[in-house]
Amino acid sequence: MNAVPEPALEPTPIEIRAGVELPAVREEIELRTRDGLRLVGELATPLDRAPVATLVTLHPLPTAGGFMDSHILRKAAARLPALADLAVLRFNTRGTSSPRGTSEGSFGEGIDERADVAAAMQFVESRGLPNPWLVGWSFGTELALKYGLEHGIAGAVLLSPPLHRTSDEELRRWNASPAPLVALIPEHDDYLKPEQAAERFAVLPRLRRIDVAGGRHLWVGESQTRRVLEEIVAAVNPAALPLPTTWLPDSRSAGAEPAS
């Protein structure tokens, strides 16, 4: 007798949490700055379609442990190419190290990093990546605010902006730009709480300020991570909302894997 084939097993949905890396094309890249430095990074793009927009991420303060793998940026790269059709560019600013490697140079107090932002935007242009949005976190928001208007960005999202290095004049310059600007202010931020943010950002009335109840500067925990990623997607590609909390592997991909 011929053996009866067993029915194919249905794929099991995977809960999207901290260690999950969804399918994407991931490429190790290098950026070259105008002052001759090599910066290391990664570009993650949707697996089987073109991205609708690009996130150029700017990490927290490297002298306080910030780097391209700071968890919100790593999770954006792990999830959003698959969930929201976004390309995600991460890189280490000068003198910063991560498992990807160490970028040349040394920390420039947010001044020399102007060239790092320019190198990232030049890379985006050279690859023809669409609709670039800057996504800065903490120190990265200073770079976005100080230098973002020098480039053809579609908009910017600020996570936990401390406004230590950004002047009121630099903030006012954004009033003349058509690029949307969104700031997520954690209720319990270590540097700029909502009431302080309201005062500092008063010179920038066109800013969309989102005060996040219960939020903290480092956005630790899955609920805070999801809130941040959903606000980014709401700004950049709202058609992809709501972001799913599970992933069902299918024939187009090898499924989700634990992030390394």
N, C-alpha and C positions, 0 to 999 in steps of 0.2 A: 504493500500500500504506500501511496505517496504521503509524505509527511505534510501535515497542515501547517502552513506558516503561521507563526504567532503574530497577533496584531501589533502594529507599530505603537510604541509608547508615545503618548502625548507629551510634549515638552512641559516641564514644570516651571511656572513663573518664578522669577528670582526677585527677591526684595532688594530694592536699590538702597543700599546703605553705604557706610563709610568706605569699606574695602572693595567695593564693586567697580570694575572698569568695564564699561559698555563698549561694543565694537566701534572701531574708528580706524582710519589710516593715521598712524603715528610715525612722524619723521623727526629724527634728530637733525637739528639745523645749527648753523653758525651765522652770527651777524658780525658785520665789520663796521666799526665806528669811524667817523671822519678823522679822529686822532689816532687811528691805526690799531685799535684793540679788537681782539676776537672775543665775542660773547657767545656763550653756549645756550641752547634752548631746544624747544620742541614745538612742532606744529601738529595739531590733531584736527583732522577734517572728517566729515561724514563718509561713511564707508562706500556708499553706492549712489551718491548724488552730489551735486554742487552745493556748497554752503550758501545760505541766503545773506549772511553777515559774518563779520570777523570780530572776535574779542582779542584785543591786544592787552595782555594783563601786565600790571606793574606791581611788583610784590612789596611786602612790608619792609621795614628798616633792616638792612642786612647786619648791622652791628648789634641788633637785638634778636637775631635768629631768623629774620625774614629771607625768603628765597623763592625760586620758581615753584617749589613743591609745598609752599605754605598751603594749608589744607583746603581752603576755599578755592584757590586757583587750581590745585591738583584735581579737586572734585569737579570743577567746571570742565576741565579737559577730559575727565573720565566719563562724564555724563552728557554734556550738552551737544557734542557732535551728533550723537545718536538720538537724543530726545528733542532737540530744538534746531537741528540743521545748521549749527554754528561751527565755524572754524575757531579754534582756540590756540593762540600763540602765547607761549610762556618762555621767559628767558631770565637768566641771572644777570643783573646789572653788574657793572665793573667791580671786580674784586670779590664777587659773591660765589659761594660754592654750594653744590647740591650733588645728589647721586649722579646727575647728568654730567657733572664736571665743574670746573672753576673758570669763570670769566676772567680775562686778563685785566690788569689795572688794579686800582685801589679805590676804596670808597671816596666819593667826591662831594659829600655833604649836600647832595641834591643839586649841585651846580654842574659838575662835570657830567652828571647823568643826563643832561640835556642831549648830549651826543648819543647816548644809549637809546633814548626815545626815538631820536631821528633815525638811527640804524634799524630799529624795529619797523618803523613806518616805511622806510625805503624797501625793506624786505617785503612788506605787504604789497606795496606798489609793484615790485618786480615780479611777484607771483600772480598778480591780478586778482588778489583776494578782495571780495566785495564788502562794501559798507563797513569800514573799520570803526569800531567803538573802543575807546580806552576804558579799561576796568582797573582802577587803582584801589589798592587797599592800604590804609594807614600811610606810611611814607610814599607809597605808590600814588596816593591821591595828590600829594604835593607835586610830583612830577607831571601828572595829568593836568593839574590846574595851571602850573607855571609854563608848560611847553606844548600842551595839546593844541592850542590854537595856531601853532606854527605849521600844522599839517592838515590835510584834508580829511578830518575825521567826521564820521556821521553823528557822533555824540560821545558822551562819557558818563560812566557810573562811578561814584565815589563810595567806597566802603570804609566806615570809621575814619572820616577825615580829621586829623588833629589840627590842621591849619597852623602848624608851627613855623613852616618855611614859606607860606603863601601870604603875600601882602594884600591889603584891601584893594590896591590898584590892580593887582593881577586878577583878583576876583571881579572887579568892575569890567574888565576887558571882555568877560564872557557875556555881558549884557548885549553887546553888539553882534554876537554870533548867533546864527540860526541853529547851531547844533544843540540838541537837547542835553541837559545836564541834570543828573539825578544823584542825590546824596542819601545814603542810608545812615542814620544816626542812632546808635544803640542807646537805650535808656540808661544803661549802667556803664557807659564808656569811661575808660580811664583818663581820657584827654579832653574830649569835647562832648559834653552831654547835651540833650536837646535844647535846654534853655540857653546854654552858651552858644550852640550852633545857630539858634534863631538870631542872636545878637550879631555874631560874626558874619553870617550870610545875609544880613539886612541890606548890604550894599549890592546884593545880587538877587533882586526880586524874581527874576525869571527861573531861578533854580527850583526844581521840584524836590523838596525835602521830605523824606519819609522817616518819621520817628518810630523806632521799632521797640515796642514794649517788651521788657525782659531781655533785650539784646545786650551783648557785651562786645568789647572791642575785638576779641579774637573769634567771635561767632562759633563757639565750641558747642558741639552736639548736633544731632541730625535735624532736629526741628529748626535750629537757627541756620544750618547749612541750606536746608530746603527753602527757607524764607529768602535768603540771600539769592540763591540761584533763580527762584521764581521772579524776584524783582528785577534781576538782570534780564531775564527772558521777556518780562513784561515791557521793558524799555526797548529791547532790541528786536524781538520777534514774537509779539504777543499772540500771533496765530498758533503758536506751539503750546500755549497754556490750555488747561492746567498740565503741569508736568506729571507724568505717571510715577507711581511709587513702586511699580513692579515692571520687570522686563521679561517678555516671552521670547526666548530664542526661536529663530526660524531658519529656513533654508538659505537665507541670504548671508548669514553670519555664523560664526563659531560660538555665539553666545557670549554671555558676560563672564569675566574672569576677575579673581581677586586682584586688586591693584598692587603692584610691587612697591 
